[in-house]
Amino acid sequence: MNILKNKISIETQPFNIFFSFTVLLGLFLLFTSCEKEVPEEKVFVNIEITKLPDKTTFQLGETPEFTGIEVSDVYTDGTKKANTNFNISWSADIFKRGTTLATVTARERSITFEISFDGDLIDTGLPVVYIDTENQAPVDSKDNYVNATMVIKEDGKKVVENSLRIRGRGNATWTYPKKPYKLKLDNKAGILGMEEEKDWVLLANYCDKTLLRTGIALELSRLMNFPYTVDDRFVEVVLNGEYIGNYQLVEAVEQGSDRVEIPKSGYLFEKDGYYLQEPNYFVSSTGYGYSFKNPDPEEDLTPQQREYIKNYMDEFEAVLGSPTFNDPENGYARFIDIPSFVRWFIFQNILANMDTNVFLVKSDMGGSKVEMGPVWDFEWSVGIGWYEGARPRPANYYVWNSNAFYYDRLLQDPLFKTQIREMWETISITDDILHYIDETAVLLDKSQKLNFKRWDIMNIRVSVGGIPMGSYEKEVECDRRFFIDHMNWLNSEISNY
């Protein structure tokens, strides 16, 4: 048995030696391998602009396009790989001149580069009015003028350059984000083919999603042969390096040989809901407040002139309220120019103008009569204003026929209504107005897109305006449809006068 045990011991000894050697060798190799460097894995660390865009300076109002830009991923070993899955954003207002940073974002990393908006406004097909105030002063008052210079360009070429003063204007319209302005040139000048004068107005048309209502009204005034209609041009306006929208540059309503043609001592006055804010006014016996456009209420109007027109209107109102108001010799016809009152009534009803400025004219302190006109203020017309229902609005309604100014009483005179019918029968304006709408909507197409990018109200109801239609094209078609329906309704109504 001992012999067998010794034999096993002798036989297993070489194996034990070999096993031990193998273990030691393995441990040696393990420890020596831990001492060697492990190759570093390539890791993404950032993005890099390897080529700037082809264009980094843009026109005012231009939406940047960053063609040509190249972006790469950067790794820890210094290698780069092209990245085409990135976004570019910028914080600057494209409607203001200046420099800003554009940000490239990819793989939760970002990097910036500089862009600028400068030079002229992008082309919309309209003239551009550039106004720069002295020391870039803001125009934030309706009372105080700011000194400024004005340059007007057509097709990129300078056609007008003037020094002037500018202030705010309007009543409710001054409260809107897009402001209207009054311009007073240092010297008389004709602008864009209009007659020479110092005083001009920039109408904002902020509430009008077609931008057409004032233009439609002025075209209608010309077609109906009002003695004077303000001339107008659609323009773009850039104020102190900022694009502020599509505007209508119009003549101011004032006395003059090329404006309201009355003597310098004649009367141009306005039924004015804001008369208490005016420098000179009077209130008639029935409570209408009137302010003066001419004679100049601060410089030229005398106490005698003021007293005369107040007494004249008081006497007219007294006669109009009397039982014999329509007496052919001693009634209201002694005081007013009936055809002008008839024309004004038809005009406002064609437009369905619910809230207009009322201008009146009297040539002297003698035998002249009061005339209605010129026309002004068309914000709430052509089916818009104080209406909650679907559009186009039902067209079967009058304006200015009851509890409104003097017409509620005048319409009680059969002769006055007969004159409305007779004048109506001479009017043929539907095709001309529809042509104006279609033609002008095409003219304004590029401009309206820029304007409503600047003033994003196409889907917002503003003030007492109608429920938005959702697009410029739908707004235009809605007003067009209302105009046709309303003309048809008026024709059936007035033919029975």
C-alpha positions as CSV (number, residue, x, y, z in Angstrom):
1,M,0.0,0.0,0.0
2,N,2.9,2.4,0.8
3,I,4.4,1.4,-2.5
4,L,1.2,2.4,-4.3
5,K,1.0,5.7,-2.5
6,N,4.6,6.6,-3.3
7,K,3.9,5.7,-6.9
8,I,0.9,8.1,-7.2
9,S,2.9,10.9,-5.5
10,I,5.8,10.4,-7.9
11,E,3.4,10.3,-10.9
12,T,1.4,13.5,-10.0
13,Q,4.5,15.6,-9.2
14,P,5.3,16.6,-12.8
15,F,1.6,17.7,-13.2
16,N,1.7,19.9,-10.1
17,I,4.9,21.6,-11.3
18,F,3.3,22.2,-14.7
19,F,0.1,23.6,-13.2
20,S,1.9,25.9,-10.9
21,F,4.0,27.2,-13.8
22,T,0.9,27.8,-15.9
23,V,-0.8,29.8,-13.1
24,L,2.3,31.9,-12.5
25,L,2.6,32.6,-16.2
26,G,-1.0,33.6,-16.4
27,L,-0.7,36.0,-13.5
28,F,2.4,37.5,-15.0
29,L,0.7,38.1,-18.3
30,L,-2.4,39.6,-16.6
31,F,-0.4,42.1,-14.6
32,T,1.8,43.1,-17.5
33,S,-1.2,43.6,-19.8
34,C,-2.8,46.0,-17.2
35,E,0.3,48.1,-17.4
36,K,-0.1,48.8,-21.2
37,E,-2.3,51.8,-22.5
38,V,-5.8,51.0,-23.7
39,P,-6.5,52.8,-27.1
40,E,-8.9,55.8,-26.5
41,E,-12.4,55.6,-28.1
42,K,-13.3,58.4,-30.6
43,V,-16.0,60.6,-29.0
44,F,-18.2,63.5,-30.4
45,V,-17.5,66.8,-28.6
46,N,-19.0,69.7,-30.6
47,I,-20.2,71.1,-33.9
48,E,-18.4,73.5,-36.1
49,I,-19.3,75.8,-39.0
50,T,-16.8,74.9,-41.7
51,K,-18.3,77.2,-44.3
52,L,-20.4,80.3,-43.7
53,P,-23.6,80.8,-45.8
54,D,-23.3,82.4,-49.2
55,K,-25.2,85.4,-47.8
56,T,-25.2,86.9,-44.3
57,T,-26.4,90.5,-45.1
58,F,-30.1,90.8,-46.0
59,Q,-32.5,93.5,-47.1
60,L,-34.9,94.9,-44.6
61,G,-37.9,92.6,-44.4
62,E,-36.1,89.7,-46.2
63,T,-36.5,86.3,-44.7
64,P,-33.0,84.9,-44.4
65,E,-32.0,81.8,-46.5
66,F,-28.7,80.2,-45.4
67,T,-27.8,78.4,-48.6
68,G,-24.2,77.2,-48.8
69,I,-23.6,76.8,-45.1
70,E,-21.6,73.7,-44.1
71,V,-21.6,72.2,-40.6
72,S,-19.5,69.4,-39.2
73,D,-19.3,67.2,-36.1
74,V,-16.0,67.4,-34.3
75,Y,-14.5,64.4,-32.4
76,T,-11.9,64.0,-29.7
77,D,-9.3,62.8,-32.1
78,G,-9.7,66.0,-34.1
79,T,-11.5,64.3,-37.0
80,K,-14.6,66.0,-38.5
81,K,-17.7,64.6,-40.2
82,A,-20.3,66.6,-42.3
83,N,-23.6,67.1,-40.5
84,T,-26.7,67.9,-42.6
85,N,-29.2,67.5,-39.8
86,F,-29.1,71.0,-38.2
87,N,-31.5,74.0,-37.6
88,I,-30.7,77.7,-37.9
89,S,-32.6,80.3,-35.9
90,W,-32.2,84.0,-35.2
91,S,-33.7,86.4,-32.7
92,A,-33.6,89.7,-34.5
93,D,-36.6,91.4,-36.1
94,I,-36.2,91.2,-39.9
95,F,-38.0,94.5,-40.1
96,K,-35.4,96.5,-38.2
97,R,-32.0,97.5,-39.5
98,G,-29.1,96.1,-37.4
99,T,-26.8,93.1,-36.7
100,T,-27.6,90.0,-34.7
101,L,-26.5,86.4,-34.2
102,A,-27.9,83.4,-36.0
103,T,-27.7,80.1,-34.1
104,V,-26.9,76.7,-35.6
105,T,-28.2,73.8,-33.5
106,A,-27.4,70.1,-33.9
107,R,-26.9,67.1,-31.6
108,E,-27.8,69.3,-28.5
109,R,-24.9,71.7,-29.4
110,S,-25.1,75.2,-30.8
111,I,-22.8,77.7,-32.4
112,T,-23.5,81.2,-33.7
113,F,-22.5,83.5,-36.6
114,E,-23.3,87.1,-37.4
115,I,-26.0,88.3,-39.8
116,S,-27.3,91.8,-40.5
117,F,-30.4,93.5,-42.0
118,D,-29.6,96.6,-43.9
119,G,-30.2,98.7,-47.0
120,D,-33.5,99.2,-48.8
121,L,-36.7,97.3,-48.1
122,I,-37.4,94.3,-50.2
123,D,-39.3,95.0,-53.4
124,T,-43.1,94.8,-53.2
125,G,-43.9,96.8,-56.3
126,L,-44.9,99.9,-54.2
127,P,-42.9,103.1,-53.6
128,V,-41.1,103.1,-50.2
129,V,-41.2,106.1,-47.9
130,Y,-38.1,106.3,-45.7
131,I,-38.5,108.8,-42.8
132,D,-35.7,109.4,-40.3
133,T,-36.3,111.7,-37.4
134,E,-33.7,114.0,-35.9
135,N,-31.5,111.9,-33.5
136,Q,-33.9,109.0,-34.2
137,A,-36.4,110.5,-31.8
138,P,-39.6,108.5,-31.4
139,V,-42.9,109.8,-32.9
140,D,-45.1,109.3,-29.9
141,S,-47.3,112.3,-29.7
142,K,-50.3,113.7,-31.6
143,D,-49.5,117.2,-30.4
144,N,-45.8,117.7,-30.9
145,Y,-44.0,117.5,-34.2
146,V,-40.6,115.9,-34.6
147,N,-38.1,117.2,-37.2
148,A,-37.3,114.6,-39.9
149,T,-36.1,113.9,-43.4
150,M,-38.0,111.9,-46.0
151,V,-36.8,110.0,-49.0
152,I,-39.2,108.1,-51.4
153,K,-37.9,105.5,-53.7
154,E,-39.5,103.8,-56.7
155,D,-37.8,100.8,-58.2
156,G,-34.9,101.5,-55.9
157,K,-34.4,105.0,-57.3
158,K,-34.8,108.2,-55.3
159,V,-37.8,110.2,-56.6
160,V,-38.5,112.5,-53.6
161,E,-36.4,114.0,-50.9
162,N,-37.8,116.5,-48.4
163,S,-37.2,117.9,-44.9
164,L,-40.4,117.9,-42.8
165,R,-42.0,117.5,-39.4
166,I,-44.0,114.4,-38.3
167,R,-46.4,113.7,-35.5
168,G,-49.1,111.2,-34.7
169,R,-52.7,111.7,-35.7
170,G,-56.2,110.1,-35.4
171,N,-58.4,109.3,-32.4
172,A,-59.1,105.6,-32.0
173,T,-56.7,104.7,-34.7
174,W,-53.8,106.3,-32.7
175,T,-54.4,103.7,-30.0
176,Y,-53.6,100.8,-32.3
177,P,-50.1,99.2,-32.6
178,K,-49.7,100.4,-36.2
179,K,-49.9,104.2,-36.0
180,P,-51.2,106.8,-38.5
181,Y,-49.1,110.0,-39.0
182,K,-49.4,113.6,-40.1
183,L,-46.6,115.0,-42.3
184,K,-45.8,118.7,-42.7
185,L,-43.2,119.4,-45.4
186,D,-40.9,122.5,-44.9
187,N,-41.8,123.5,-48.5
188,K,-44.7,122.6,-50.7
189,A,-44.0,119.6,-52.9
190,G,-45.9,117.3,-55.2
191,I,-45.5,113.6,-54.1
192,L,-45.8,110.7,-56.5
193,G,-47.8,112.7,-59.0
194,M,-50.1,114.4,-56.5
195,E,-50.6,118.1,-56.4
196,E,-48.1,120.3,-54.4
197,E,-48.9,120.9,-50.8
198,K,-47.2,120.9,-47.4
199,D,-49.7,118.8,-45.4
200,W,-50.0,115.0,-46.0
201,V,-51.4,112.0,-44.1
202,L,-50.1,108.5,-43.7
203,L,-53.2,106.3,-43.1
204,A,-52.3,102.9,-41.4
205,N,-55.6,101.0,-42.2
206,Y,-54.7,98.7,-39.3
207,C,-58.1,97.2,-38.9
208,D,-58.7,96.6,-42.6
209,K,-57.6,93.1,-43.5
210,T,-58.1,93.9,-47.2
211,L,-56.2,97.3,-47.0
212,L,-58.7,98.4,-49.6
213,R,-61.7,100.1,-48.0
214,T,-60.2,103.6,-48.0
215,G,-59.2,103.2,-51.6
216,I,-62.6,101.8,-52.6
217,A,-64.3,104.8,-50.9
218,L,-62.0,107.4,-52.6
219,E,-62.6,105.8,-56.0
220,L,-66.4,105.9,-55.3
221,S,-66.1,109.6,-54.4
222,R,-64.5,110.3,-57.7
223,L,-67.0,108.3,-59.6
224,M,-69.8,110.2,-57.9
225,N,-68.3,113.5,-58.8
226,F,-67.8,114.9,-55.3
227,P,-66.3,118.5,-55.7
228,Y,-63.1,117.3,-54.0
229,T,-61.7,113.9,-53.3
230,V,-58.3,113.5,-51.6
231,D,-55.7,112.0,-53.8
232,D,-53.9,108.9,-52.6
233,R,-51.1,106.4,-53.2
234,F,-50.3,103.1,-51.6
235,V,-46.8,103.0,-50.2
236,E,-44.5,101.1,-47.8
237,V,-43.2,103.0,-44.8
238,V,-39.8,102.6,-43.1
239,L,-39.5,104.8,-40.0
240,N,-36.2,105.2,-38.3
241,G,-34.9,102.1,-40.0
242,E,-37.9,99.9,-39.1
243,Y,-40.5,98.7,-41.6
244,I,-43.9,99.6,-40.2
245,G,-46.2,98.4,-42.9
246,N,-48.3,99.2,-45.9
247,Y,-49.7,102.7,-45.7
248,Q,-51.9,105.0,-47.8
249,L,-50.3,108.4,-48.4
250,V,-53.1,110.8,-48.9
251,E,-53.7,114.5,-49.2
252,A,-54.9,116.3,-46.0
253,V,-58.4,117.6,-46.0
254,E,-57.8,121.4,-46.1
255,Q,-58.7,124.6,-47.9
256,G,-56.7,125.3,-51.0
257,S,-56.9,125.7,-54.8
258,D,-56.0,122.0,-55.2
259,R,-57.9,120.9,-52.2
260,V,-61.2,122.1,-50.8
261,E,-61.7,125.0,-53.1
262,I,-63.2,127.8,-51.0
263,P,-61.9,131.2,-50.1
264,K,-59.3,131.5,-47.3
265,S,-62.1,133.0,-45.2
266,G,-64.6,130.2,-46.0
267,Y,-65.6,127.5,-43.6
268,L,-64.4,123.9,-43.6
269,F,-65.7,122.4,-40.4
270,E,-66.3,118.9,-38.9
271,K,-68.9,117.2,-36.8
272,D,-66.4,115.9,-34.3
273,G,-67.0,113.5,-31.4
274,Y,-63.6,114.6,-30.0
275,Y,-64.3,118.3,-30.3
276,L,-63.3,118.9,-26.7
277,Q,-59.7,118.1,-27.6
278,E,-59.7,120.7,-30.4
279,P,-58.3,124.2,-30.0
280,N,-61.6,125.9,-31.2
281,Y,-65.1,124.4,-31.5
282,F,-68.7,125.1,-31.0
283,V,-71.7,123.0,-29.9
284,S,-75.0,123.5,-31.8
285,S,-78.4,123.9,-30.2
286,T,-79.2,120.2,-30.7
287,G,-75.9,119.1,-29.1
288,Y,-73.6,118.4,-32.1
289,G,-70.0,119.4,-31.5
290,Y,-68.2,121.0,-34.4
291,S,-64.5,121.8,-34.8
292,F,-62.8,124.0,-37.4
293,K,-60.4,123.0,-40.2
294,N,-60.7,126.4,-41.9
295,P,-60.2,129.2,-41.0
296,D,-57.3,128.0,-39.1
297,P,-58.7,127.5,-35.5
298,E,-55.6,128.8,-33.8
299,E,-54.3,131.5,-36.1
300,D,-57.1,132.9,-38.4
301,L,-60.5,132.2,-37.0
302,T,-62.1,135.4,-35.5
303,P,-64.7,135.5,-32.8
304,Q,-67.1,137.0,-35.4
305,Q,-66.6,134.1,-37.8
306,R,-67.1,131.6,-35.0
307,E,-70.3,133.3,-33.8
308,Y,-71.7,133.5,-37.4
309,I,-71.4,129.8,-38.2
310,K,-72.8,128.8,-34.8
311,N,-75.8,131.0,-35.2
312,Y,-76.3,129.7,-38.8
313,M,-76.3,126.1,-37.7
314,D,-78.6,126.8,-34.7
315,E,-81.1,128.5,-37.0
316,F,-80.9,125.6,-39.5
317,E,-81.6,123.1,-36.7
318,A,-84.5,125.1,-35.4
319,V,-86.1,125.2,-38.8
320,L,-85.4,121.5,-39.4
321,G,-87.2,120.7,-36.1
322,S,-90.2,122.8,-36.9
323,P,-93.5,121.6,-38.3
324,T,-92.8,123.5,-41.5
325,F,-89.3,122.1,-41.9
326,N,-89.9,121.2,-45.6
327,D,-91.5,124.4,-46.7
328,P,-90.0,125.1,-50.2
329,E,-89.2,128.7,-49.4
330,N,-88.7,129.0,-45.6
331,G,-87.7,125.4,-44.7
332,Y,-84.4,123.7,-44.5
333,A,-83.6,124.2,-48.2
334,R,-82.7,127.8,-47.3
335,F,-79.7,126.5,-45.4
336,I,-78.2,123.5,-47.1
337,D,-77.2,122.5,-50.6
338,I,-79.6,119.6,-51.1
339,P,-77.8,117.7,-53.9
340,S,-74.7,117.5,-51.7
341,F,-76.7,116.1,-48.8
342,V,-78.3,113.6,-51.2
343,R,-75.0,112.6,-52.7
344,W,-73.4,112.1,-49.3
345,F,-76.3,109.9,-48.1
346,I,-76.1,107.7,-51.2
347,F,-72.3,107.5,-50.9
348,Q,-72.3,106.4,-47.3
349,N,-75.0,103.8,-47.9
350,I,-73.2,102.3,-50.9
351,L,-70.3,101.7,-48.6
352,A,-72.5,100.8,-45.6
353,N,-70.2,103.2,-43.7
354,M,-71.2,103.0,-40.1
355,D,-68.8,105.5,-38.5
356,T,-67.6,108.3,-40.7
357,N,-66.1,111.7,-40.3
358,V,-68.6,114.4,-41.3
359,F,-67.1,117.4,-43.1
360,L,-69.2,120.4,-44.1
361,V,-68.3,123.4,-46.2
362,K,-69.7,126.9,-46.4
363,S,-68.0,129.3,-48.7
364,D,-68.6,132.6,-46.9
365,M,-70.6,134.5,-44.3
366,G,-73.1,135.5,-46.9
367,G,-75.6,133.8,-49.2
368,S,-73.7,130.4,-49.6
369,K,-75.3,127.3,-48.3
370,V,-73.8,124.4,-46.2
371,E,-72.6,121.5,-48.3
372,M,-71.7,118.0,-47.3
373,G,-68.2,116.7,-47.9
374,P,-65.5,115.9,-48.6
375,V,-65.7,112.2,-47.5
376,W,-63.3,110.7,-44.9
377,D,-62.9,107.7,-42.6
378,F,-64.0,104.3,-43.9
379,E,-62.7,102.0,-41.2
380,W,-66.1,100.4,-40.4
381,S,-67.6,100.0,-43.9
382,V,-68.3,97.4,-46.6
383,G,-69.9,95.0,-44.1
384,I,-67.6,95.6,-41.2
385,G,-68.4,97.0,-37.8
386,W,-70.4,96.0,-34.7
387,Y,-71.5,92.6,-36.1
388,E,-71.0,89.1,-34.5
389,G,-72.4,86.8,-37.2
390,A,-71.1,84.9,-40.2
391,R,-69.6,86.8,-43.1
392,P,-70.3,88.2,-45.6
393,R,-72.7,90.1,-43.5
394,P,-76.4,90.2,-44.6
395,A,-76.6,93.3,-46.8
396,N,-80.1,94.5,-46.1
397,Y,-79.5,97.6,-44.0
398,Y,-79.1,101.3,-44.2
399,V,-76.7,103.6,-42.5
400,W,-77.3,107.2,-41.5
401,N,-81.1,107.0,-42.0
402,S,-82.3,107.2,-38.4
403,N,-81.1,108.9,-35.2
404,A,-78.1,110.0,-37.1
405,F,-77.2,113.6,-37.8
406,Y,-79.9,115.4,-39.8
407,Y,-81.0,112.6,-42.1
408,D,-83.6,111.2,-39.8
409,R,-85.5,114.4,-40.3
410,L,-84.6,115.0,-43.9
411,L,-85.9,111.6,-44.9
412,Q,-89.3,112.6,-43.6
413,D,-89.6,114.9,-46.6
414,P,-90.9,113.1,-49.6
415,L,-89.2,115.6,-51.9
416,F,-85.8,114.8,-50.4
417,K,-86.4,111.1,-50.9
418,T,-87.4,111.7,-54.5
419,Q,-84.1,113.5,-55.1
420,I,-82.3,110.5,-53.6
421,R,-84.1,108.2,-56.1
422,E,-83.4,110.5,-59.0
423,M,-79.7,110.7,-58.3
424,W,-79.5,107.0,-57.6
425,E,-80.9,106.3,-61.1
426,T,-78.0,108.2,-62.6
427,I,-75.3,106.2,-60.8
428,S,-73.6,103.3,-62.5
429,I,-70.6,102.4,-60.5
430,T,-70.7,98.7,-59.7
431,D,-68.5,97.4,-62.5
432,D,-66.0,100.2,-61.9
433,I,-65.7,99.5,-58.2
434,L,-65.4,95.7,-58.7
435,H,-62.6,96.4,-61.3
436,Y,-60.9,98.6,-58.7
437,I,-61.1,95.9,-56.1
438,D,-59.7,93.2,-58.4
439,E,-56.9,95.4,-59.8
440,T,-55.8,96.9,-56.5
441,A,-55.8,93.5,-54.7
442,V,-53.3,92.3,-57.4
443,L,-51.2,95.5,-57.0
444,L,-51.1,95.0,-53.2
445,D,-50.4,91.2,-53.2
446,K,-46.7,91.3,-52.3
447,S,-47.2,94.3,-50.0
448,Q,-50.1,92.7,-48.0
449,K,-48.0,89.6,-47.4
450,L,-45.2,91.7,-45.9
451,N,-47.6,93.9,-44.0
452,F,-49.4,91.0,-42.3
453,K,-46.1,89.4,-41.5
454,R,-45.2,92.6,-39.7
455,W,-48.7,92.9,-38.2
456,D,-49.9,89.3,-37.6
457,I,-53.6,90.0,-37.2
458,M,-55.1,88.0,-40.1
459,N,-56.7,85.6,-37.6
460,I,-57.4,88.1,-34.9
461,R,-60.5,90.2,-34.5
462,V,-59.6,93.8,-34.0
463,S,-61.9,96.2,-32.2
464,V,-65.4,96.0,-33.6
465,G,-64.3,94.3,-36.9
466,G,-65.9,91.2,-38.3
467,I,-64.9,87.6,-37.6
468,P,-61.7,86.9,-39.5
469,M,-61.9,85.0,-42.7
470,G,-58.4,83.5,-42.4
471,S,-56.6,84.8,-45.4
472,Y,-56.2,88.0,-47.5
473,E,-57.9,86.4,-50.5
474,K,-60.9,85.4,-48.5
475,E,-61.2,88.8,-46.9
476,V,-61.2,90.5,-50.3
477,E,-63.7,88.1,-51.8
478,C,-65.9,88.6,-48.7
479,D,-66.0,92.4,-49.1
480,R,-66.5,92.0,-52.9
481,R,-69.5,89.7,-52.3
482,F,-71.0,92.1,-49.7
483,F,-70.6,95.1,-52.1
484,I,-72.5,93.2,-54.8
485,D,-75.3,92.1,-52.4
486,H,-75.6,95.5,-50.8
487,M,-75.9,97.3,-54.2
488,N,-78.6,94.9,-55.2
489,W,-80.5,95.5,-52.0
490,L,-80.2,99.3,-52.2
491,N,-81.4,99.2,-55.7
492,S,-84.6,97.4,-54.7
493,E,-85.1,99.8,-51.8
494,I,-84.3,103.2,-53.3
495,S,-86.3,102.4,-56.4
496,N,-89.4,102.7,-54.2
497,Y,-88.6,106.1,-52.8
